[in-house]
Amino acid sequence: MRIDVGAGGNFVFNPANVTAPNGTLITFFFPSGDIPHSVTQGDFSNPCQPIAAQGGQNGFDSGLQNSVQWTLNVTNDQEPIYFFCKSPTHCGLGMVGSVNAPSTGNTFDAWQAAAVKVGASEQTLQDNGPVTGGIGAVATASPAATSGGSSGTSGALQLGASSALTVILGVVGGAMMLVA
């Protein structure tokens, strides 16, 4: 599954709200350019702030990036996963996304409205680089350079929920390879 970050030069994720069963790999494609973006795991009750550690596990964070791709593996499709861009003002402008958001209550639209409500009072977050791991979805590697930019196509790749595969992102000879 593919999500474009900053699609069309706008402060958006496209698509912004997806449904993905356990084992789905979601690859975020970051554009080239002067404006870096992030995919930072957030908490519905505290928009535009990284999710607090739960049970010793931190949320995922791509770090501020340009011209890379970054992949998450969905590990708990029973709970919604909320994320945002931590580049200054982007979240407050509505640059948020979700995986498996419910259709009532804590919906994607409610998540985005809460972020926009934060608006100009959004705090600028320090970028400490990528954080692997995550809650409900796991990043197993740091972002890697894209081959051919973000205009290529990407199909959905799903791993069976019972599969015990380790995904390793590597750059070999300038080409991105998934090794399972």
ABEGO torsion letter per residue (X at the ends): XBBBBGBGGBBBBOBABBBBBBGBBBBBBBBBEABBBBBBBBBAABBGBBBBBBGGBBBBBAEBBBGBBBBBBBABAABBBBBBBABBGAAAAGBBBBBGBBABEBBAAAAAAAAAAAEAABBBBBBAEBBBEEBGBBBABBBBBBBGEAABBBBBBBBBAABBBBBBBBBBGGBBBBBX
